[in-house]
């Protein structure tokens, strides 16, 4: 969906407001939208949160969506494959170049798990894509680990002219 004034409450409720009751429906929408990508996917991987952010939120909204999509499709979920090596400030309010710099070097494939990525088609799941800096950084890490292909599926996408302070 477009991330705009109409969808903002729904997305932020999932992301920050403990509003997980909508996750099954949102995951169904995502699975339907990503149907073609999912036919060749070997594993579904969420964008990770840093451990301190995970502790404060109590859940990773991208992992919740990933696990629901995996249940719907039978495709394996790998919720702990990627790690966020360092805590990064929130991306809200940052420019494209600031967002890229913010996440540069922040992600890695978990130690000892590179063989699970090599030659595989990975579907990377995130909640909101604004500039693409986060999914780009994760994609680069997966490709360096040997992923054959990395596709991205997001719940919402910021479109030019829509609100961007998430």
Number of C-alpha atoms within 10 A of each C-alpha: 17 15 22 17 11 10 13 15 13 15 23 15 15 22 19 15 12 13 14 16 10 12 19 17 12 20 22 16 15 21 22 15 15 17 12 10 17 23 10 14 18 17 23 26 25 30 26 25 23 17 16 11 14 13 11 9 15 12 16 24 26 25 23 20 27 32 23 21 27 20 14 14 15 11 19 16 20 18 20 14 22 21 20 19 16 14 14 15 10 11 20 11 11 16 13 14 10 13 21 18 13 18 22 15 15 18 23 20 20 13 9 8 13 16 11 16 21 17 14 19 21 26 25 23 27 24 23 23 20 23 20 15 20 22 24 16 19 27 22 16 18 26 17 15 18 17 20 14 18 22 16 19 23 20 21 19 20 19 15 9 7 12 13 19 10 16
